[in-house]
């Protein structure tokens, strides 16, 4: 069976990113000390793009170095920062702008995250303001998802207190009929987001991205 060109390109890009990251890791560790025997990589909840990328990175590190690398499931960027600072993790994947990088070293950028506002069709949600009082998945505590959701809502004069917010991830839209929407910041290839949108039961809600980007420098339109 012939593999579509786009699939080949995506696979090449994904493995190129991992290769670049490994080279950056090795260069960083060689410049400061030898590679430790065990590497713990803080990622996110299982099934998400951060976790899947961490699993691939751990596998690649085990194959190309003598280190015993493992991908650690976490709540997300805020917890990952705490794990690094407490030395309970050696590496971590964090969302740009979600946490302070003071006391940390950036090894390599991975990919652009995109803010998705996903709403259930027939929910009468046509603007960000319509989310007020609705049950919205904004990600768990200590996650970058939740921090980005706060930033988006802030541009519209809203806070999480204006929502009946949930700590669930976006994939809970599929089995929780009480959820009206989700605000999730992740890569375009996130399997949960793709699965939800593939049902045809949800829409992506447009919003004034320029205003968000102007207020928060880590966002881009």
C-alpha positions as CSV (number, residue, x, y, z in Angstrom):
1,X,0.0,0.0,0.0
2,X,1.4,3.3,-1.0
3,X,1.8,5.9,1.8
4,X,0.3,9.3,0.9
5,X,3.0,12.0,0.5
6,X,1.5,14.1,3.3
7,X,1.8,11.2,5.7
8,X,5.4,10.7,4.8
9,X,6.1,14.4,5.4
10,X,4.4,14.4,8.8
11,X,6.3,11.3,9.9
12,X,9.6,12.9,8.7
13,X,8.9,16.1,10.5
14,X,8.0,14.3,13.8
15,X,11.1,12.2,13.8
16,X,13.2,15.2,12.7
17,X,12.0,17.1,15.7
18,X,12.9,14.1,18.0
19,X,16.4,13.8,16.4
20,X,17.0,17.6,16.8
21,X,15.9,17.4,20.4
22,X,18.2,14.4,21.1
23,X,21.2,16.2,19.6
24,X,20.3,19.3,21.7
25,X,20.0,17.2,24.8
26,X,23.3,15.4,24.3
27,X,25.1,18.7,23.5
28,X,23.6,20.3,26.7
29,X,24.5,17.4,28.9
30,X,28.0,17.0,27.5
31,X,28.7,20.7,28.1
32,X,27.7,20.4,31.8
33,X,28.2,16.8,32.8
34,X,27.8,13.2,31.5
35,X,24.4,11.9,30.6
36,X,22.8,10.4,33.8
37,X,22.0,6.7,33.9
38,X,18.3,7.4,34.3
39,X,16.2,10.2,32.7
40,X,12.7,11.1,33.8
41,X,10.7,13.1,31.2
42,X,7.7,15.0,32.6
43,X,4.9,15.0,30.0
44,X,1.1,15.3,30.6
45,X,-2.0,13.1,30.9
46,X,-1.8,9.8,29.0
47,X,-3.2,10.0,25.5
48,X,-2.4,13.7,25.0
49,X,0.2,14.9,22.5
50,X,2.7,15.9,25.1
51,X,2.6,12.4,26.6
52,X,2.8,10.7,23.2
53,X,5.8,12.8,22.2
54,X,7.4,12.1,25.6
55,X,7.0,8.3,25.0
56,X,8.6,8.6,21.6
57,X,11.5,10.7,23.0
58,X,12.1,8.3,25.8
59,X,12.2,5.4,23.3
60,X,14.6,7.2,21.1
61,X,16.9,8.1,24.0
62,X,17.0,4.5,25.2
63,X,17.8,3.3,21.7
64,X,20.6,5.9,21.0
65,X,22.2,6.3,24.4
66,X,22.9,4.3,27.5
67,X,20.3,6.2,29.6
68,X,17.2,4.5,30.9
69,X,14.6,7.1,29.9
70,X,11.0,7.0,31.0
71,X,8.0,9.2,30.2
72,X,6.2,10.4,33.4
73,X,2.5,11.1,33.3
74,X,1.7,14.5,34.9
75,X,-1.1,17.1,35.0
76,X,0.8,19.4,32.7
77,X,3.1,22.4,32.4
78,X,2.8,23.8,35.9
79,X,3.4,20.5,37.6
80,X,6.3,19.8,35.2
81,X,8.0,23.0,36.2
82,X,7.7,22.0,39.9
83,X,9.1,18.5,39.1
84,X,12.1,20.1,37.4
85,X,12.8,22.5,40.2
86,X,12.5,19.8,42.8
87,X,14.8,17.5,40.7
88,X,12.1,14.8,40.5
89,X,12.3,15.1,36.7
90,X,15.3,15.7,34.4
91,X,13.4,16.9,31.4
92,X,9.9,18.3,30.8
93,X,7.6,19.4,28.1
94,X,6.0,22.7,28.9
95,X,3.7,25.0,27.0
96,X,5.3,28.3,26.0
97,X,4.0,31.1,28.1
98,X,2.2,28.9,30.6
99,X,4.9,28.9,33.2
100,X,7.9,31.0,34.3
101,X,11.2,29.6,33.0
102,X,13.3,31.2,35.7
103,X,15.7,28.7,37.0
104,X,15.2,26.4,34.0
105,X,17.1,25.9,30.8
106,X,15.4,25.7,27.4
107,X,16.9,22.9,25.3
108,X,14.8,23.0,22.1
109,X,11.5,24.2,20.8
110,X,9.2,21.3,19.7
111,X,6.2,22.6,17.7
112,X,3.6,25.4,17.7
113,X,0.6,24.9,20.0
114,X,-2.8,26.2,18.7
115,X,-5.7,27.5,20.8
116,X,-8.9,25.6,19.9
117,X,-12.3,26.7,21.2
118,X,-14.5,23.7,20.5
119,X,-18.3,24.0,20.9
120,X,-21.1,21.5,20.7
121,X,-23.4,22.1,17.7
122,X,-26.8,23.3,18.7
123,X,-25.4,24.8,22.0
124,X,-26.2,28.4,20.8
125,X,-22.6,29.4,21.6
126,X,-21.5,31.8,18.9
127,X,-19.0,34.0,20.7
128,X,-16.5,33.6,23.6
129,X,-19.0,35.7,25.8
130,X,-21.6,33.0,25.2
131,X,-19.5,30.6,27.3
132,X,-20.6,32.4,30.4
133,X,-22.4,30.0,32.7
134,X,-21.8,27.1,30.4
135,X,-20.0,23.8,31.3
136,X,-16.6,24.2,29.6
137,X,-13.6,21.8,29.7
138,X,-10.5,23.9,30.4
139,X,-8.0,21.2,31.4
140,X,-6.8,20.0,34.8
141,X,-5.2,22.2,37.5
142,X,-1.5,22.8,36.9
143,X,-1.9,22.3,33.1
144,X,-0.8,24.7,30.4
145,X,-4.3,24.2,28.8
146,X,-5.9,25.9,31.8
147,X,-3.5,28.8,31.8
148,X,-4.1,29.5,28.1
149,X,-7.9,29.3,28.7
150,X,-7.5,32.0,31.4
151,X,-5.6,34.3,29.0
152,X,-8.2,33.9,26.2
153,X,-11.1,34.6,28.6
154,X,-9.3,37.6,30.1
155,X,-9.3,39.3,26.7
156,X,-13.0,39.2,26.8
157,X,-13.3,40.4,30.4
158,X,-14.1,37.0,31.8
159,X,-12.5,34.5,34.2
160,X,-12.9,30.8,34.9
161,X,-15.3,31.8,37.7
162,X,-17.7,32.9,34.9
163,X,-17.9,29.3,33.6
164,X,-19.2,26.1,35.0
165,X,-15.7,25.0,34.3
166,X,-14.5,21.4,34.3
167,X,-11.0,20.0,34.7
168,X,-11.6,17.4,32.0
169,X,-9.7,17.2,28.8
170,X,-11.3,17.8,25.4
171,X,-12.0,14.1,24.8
172,X,-14.6,14.1,27.6
173,X,-16.9,15.9,25.1
174,X,-17.5,12.5,23.5
175,X,-19.0,10.9,26.6
176,X,-20.1,13.8,28.8
177,X,-23.3,15.4,27.4
178,X,-23.2,18.1,30.1
179,X,-20.1,19.6,28.5
180,X,-21.0,22.4,26.1
181,X,-17.5,23.4,25.0
182,X,-13.7,23.1,25.5
183,X,-10.8,25.5,25.4
184,X,-7.7,23.5,24.6
185,X,-4.2,24.6,23.5
186,X,-2.3,21.8,21.8
187,X,-0.6,20.8,18.5
188,X,-2.7,20.3,15.4
189,X,-2.1,16.6,15.5
190,X,-3.5,16.0,19.0
191,X,-5.4,12.7,18.7
192,X,-8.1,13.8,21.1
193,X,-8.9,17.0,19.2
194,X,-8.9,15.2,15.9
195,X,-11.2,12.5,17.3
196,X,-13.7,15.0,18.6
197,X,-13.9,17.1,15.5
198,X,-14.1,13.9,13.3
199,X,-17.6,13.2,14.7
200,X,-19.1,16.2,13.0
201,X,-20.9,17.1,16.2
202,X,-18.7,20.1,17.1
203,X,-17.6,23.4,15.6
204,X,-14.4,25.4,16.1
205,X,-15.4,28.8,17.5
206,X,-13.7,31.8,15.9
207,X,-12.5,34.6,18.1
208,X,-10.4,37.8,17.8
209,X,-7.0,36.2,18.0
210,X,-5.2,39.5,17.3
211,X,-6.4,40.9,20.6
212,X,-5.1,37.9,22.5
213,X,-1.8,38.0,20.7
214,X,-1.4,41.7,21.4
215,X,-1.9,41.3,25.1
216,X,0.2,38.1,25.6
217,X,3.5,38.0,23.7
218,X,3.8,34.3,23.7
219,X,0.6,34.1,21.6
220,X,0.8,34.5,17.8
221,X,-2.1,35.3,15.5
